[in-house]
Amino acid sequence: MRTEPTWRIPIGVLLICVWIAVYGVAVARWLAPWFTGWPVLAQLPIYVVLGVIWILPLKRFLAWMETGR
């Protein structure tokens, strides 16, 4: 258990915020135009999947934030 604060957590939180912003802009700019004309119920599964995919690469990053490895 950690007894002292570490620099990895605030830097990691900032990098996660940057990642979410970059991912959101990429989805809105390059992917959304392909299916924005579709009915809402057809778009729903796409946005659900895209809303979950962004977190998958963060597993190892979150482990690094906590452990340093």
C-alpha positions in Angstrom: 0.0 0.0 0.0 1.2 3.5 -0.9 2.1 5.9 1.9 3.3 8.8 -0.2 1.6 10.4 -3.3 3.1 9.6 -6.7 3.4 11.8 -9.7 2.0 9.1 -12.0 -1.6 9.5 -10.8 -2.2 13.2 -11.7 -0.2 12.9 -14.9 -2.2 9.7 -15.7 -5.5 11.5 -15.1 -4.5 14.3 -17.4 -3.4 11.9 -20.1 -6.7 10.0 -19.8 -8.5 13.3 -20.3 -6.4 14.0 -23.4 -7.1 10.4 -24.7 -10.8 10.8 -24.2 -10.8 14.2 -26.0 -8.7 12.8 -29.0 -10.9 9.7 -29.2 -14.1 11.8 -29.1 -12.9 14.1 -31.8 -11.8 11.2 -34.0 -15.1 9.5 -33.7 -17.1 12.7 -34.3 -14.9 13.8 -37.2 -14.1 10.6 -39.1 -16.6 7.9 -38.1 -19.8 9.7 -37.3 -20.4 11.1 -40.8 -20.7 7.5 -42.1 -23.8 6.7 -40.1 -25.4 10.0 -39.0 -28.1 9.7 -41.6 -29.2 6.3 -40.2 -32.2 5.9 -37.9 -31.5 6.5 -34.2 -32.0 2.8 -33.3 -29.5 1.7 -36.0 -26.9 4.2 -34.6 -27.4 3.1 -31.0 -25.4 -0.1 -31.1 -22.6 1.7 -32.9 -22.3 4.4 -30.3 -22.6 1.8 -27.5 -19.6 -0.1 -29.0 -17.6 3.1 -29.6 -18.5 4.2 -26.0 -16.9 1.0 -24.6 -13.9 0.6 -27.0 -12.2 3.8 -25.7 -11.5 2.2 -22.3 -10.0 -1.1 -23.5 -6.4 0.3 -24.1 -6.5 1.9 -20.7 -6.1 -1.3 -18.7 -2.3 -1.4 -18.8 -2.1 2.3 -18.4 -4.2 2.3 -15.2 -2.0 -0.5 -13.9 1.1 1.6 -14.6 -0.5 4.6 -12.8 -1.0 2.5 -9.7 2.1 0.3 -9.6 4.7 2.0 -11.8 5.1 -1.1 -13.9 
